[in-house]
């Protein structure tokens, strides 16, 4: 279902902060977000220098340890349908692909060709428990967060599209809003997007009081206690 209440500016605003800060803001809005909707395993990041990305999840599942079932025509048709979802609205998109193999990442779906295709179709990056390769040839500016780097694509093929997936503990449905950077990824509920900037502002001002004294000469526990009390008064 398309997200009709949000603008590009609403989403772009959230790229001002890294993903840990987005998680902090969500926790401030509701304690339930302390234990849900984010990746919980260390991930390989293609380019840690890239800024955070935010977009709408386009989901799929893959396998690579066994050959694909079906005719070559069936396989091409599913791949074409998947690319159609990448290019569809709402946008921009982020690909979120779950590798179902016993050894996720045995074969890489992501490399020079797929990063070029996805970037050309308006996709900002991928979050996957699978692997990526062609590190020197991947599309510049396209972010890859994966489980590992691997050399072969093996039998990699799509087995499902537009489905619910789980990436290292982060459950994702098609068109969920995803915020990601070198730290990992988090699902941002639609109703939280416009509330996050003010939540983050409160947290930033609270932290600033503590950071200022912690970095000042003569810092001690008594000063810290007062700063913590002052911080708690900010609402």
N, C-alpha and C positions, 0 to 999 in steps of 0.2 A: 504494500500500500504506500502510495507516494506521501511524502512529508510535505504537506501544503502550507503549514503555518510558519515554516522557517525560510529565511533568506540566505543567500550566499554570504552576506555580511555576518549573519549570526554564526555560521559555521567558521568562517575565516577568523573571527574574533578569537576563537578557541585555539588557533595555532600560535597565539602569542605566548602560550604556556606549554611547558613540557608535559608528558603524560603523567608523571608522578604528581604534578600540581593539579592536573585535572582530577586524578584520583582523590587528592585531598579535598578538592571542592565538592566532589560527589559525596564524600564521607560527611562533610559539613551539612549537606542538604538532607542526608538520611543515613543513619548508621548501618542500614542493610548493605550499603555499597562497600563496607569494609571487608566483606567476605564474598563478593560476587562480581562477575562480569569483567574480570581482567585476567591476563595471562599470568601464570604462576611458575613458569620454568624459564631458565635463562635461554635467550634466543640469539642466533647469529644475525647481526645487522650488516647489510651490504655497505651502507655509507653513514656512519655515525654523525657526520657533519651536516647531514640534511636536516632541515627544519621539520617540526612535527607535521603530520598529515591528518586530515579529517575528511571523511566521506562516507558514502553509503555502501554497505557491505553487499557484495555479489558473491554468493556462496557456491561451493562445489566440493565434491569428493573425488579423490583419485586413488589409483593403484598403479604399481610399476613392477611388482615381482612376478606377475603372471601376464600372459598375453591378453589383450582385450577380447571380449566376446562380441558376437555380432558381425555383420558384414562391413567391409570398408566404407560403404555408403552410410551405414548406421553410425559408424564412428565419426565420420566427417560431419554428419548432420548434428550430432550432439556437440561437437566442438564449435560448429557454427552457431548453434543456439546459445551456447555459453558466451561466445563473443558478443552476441546480440544483447545479452543481459549486461555485459560490461559497458556497452555503449548507451544503454537505455537511461531514461530519467527515473528518479532524481539523480543528479550528479553533483560533484564528481564521485566516481566510484573507487572502492578499494576492494581488491580481490581477497577473499578469505577462503582458503582451501585446506580441507582436512585430508591428510594422507592416511588411508585405512590399513596399510600393510603392517604385518607384524614387526617389520623393521622400517618405520617411517623414514622417508628420504632415500630409500634404496635407489630410486631413480628420480632425477630432477625434472620437474615440470617447468622450472624457471631457468632461463638463460638468455642468450643474446636475442633469439627470435621472439620469445613470448614477452620479454620486457619491452621490446620495440613495438609489438602489436598492441599491448595493453596501454602503453603510454600514448600511442597514436589514437587510441579509442577514448582517451580522457580519463584513464585510470591512474591513480596517484601512487599505488604501491600494492604490496601483498603482505598478508599475515598468514603464515602456514606452519604446521608442524613438520612439513616435508623439507626438501632441500632445494638449493639453487646452485648454479654453476656459471661458467663463462664470466667470471668476476671482472675481467678486464674488458669485456665486450658488452656488458649489460647497459641498458639505456641510461644515460646520465640523468640524474634527478628523479629516477624511479626508485622508490624505497622498497627493499626486500627485508622482511623479518621472517626468518625461517629457523627450522630446527638444526640444520647443519649445512655445510658445503659439501658437495659430492661431485664426482667427475662424469657420471653417465646418466642418460635419460632412461636407460633400460627399456621396459615396456610401458612407460608411463602413459596413462590414459584416464579420461574422465569416466566415472561410473554414476554420477548423479550431479544435478545442478539445481539451483534454487531450493536448497534444502537447509535444514538446521544442522550446524556443524559445531564442533568443540575443538578449540585450539589451546592446548595446554591449560585447560580449566576455564577458558573463556567461551561460554555458549553464545552463539551468534545465529540470528535468523536473517533471512534475506531483507535487505534494506535497513537493517540496524545501522545506527551511526557509530562509526569507529574512529577513535583517536589513537594515533600510534607514533612512536619515535624509537630511538635506540634502546629505551628501557623496556619496551613491550607495547601492549595494546590494551585498550579498555573500551567497553561498550558505553556510549553516552545516551541515556534515555532521552527521547525527543523532548519530554517535558522539562528536562533539566538544562537544555542548551542555553536558553535565555537567562536562566537563573545563575549559571555558573560564574559569569564575570563578577557579580556582586559578592558571591560567596568567596571567591578567590581573593577579592579585594580585602574582605574582613580578615581572612587568614594571613594575608601578606602583611597587613598592618599589625596584627598580633605578633607575628614572627619578628617584624622589624624592631620592636621594643626589646625583645630578648637578644636578638643578634647584635644590636647596638652596644648593649652593656657587656655582652660576652666577648666582644672584640676590643673593649676599652681597657686601658691600664687600671689596675686596682680591682679588677673583677673578683668577686668572691661569692660565697653562698648566700649571704644576706642580701647582696645586691640582686642576685638571681631571684630570690624569693619575692622581692618587691616587684621586679620586672614581670614575673609570672602573674602576680596579682593584678598589676596594671594591664597586662595583656588580656587577662580574662574579662576585663571591663569593656573591651571593645566589642561592639555588636553591630 
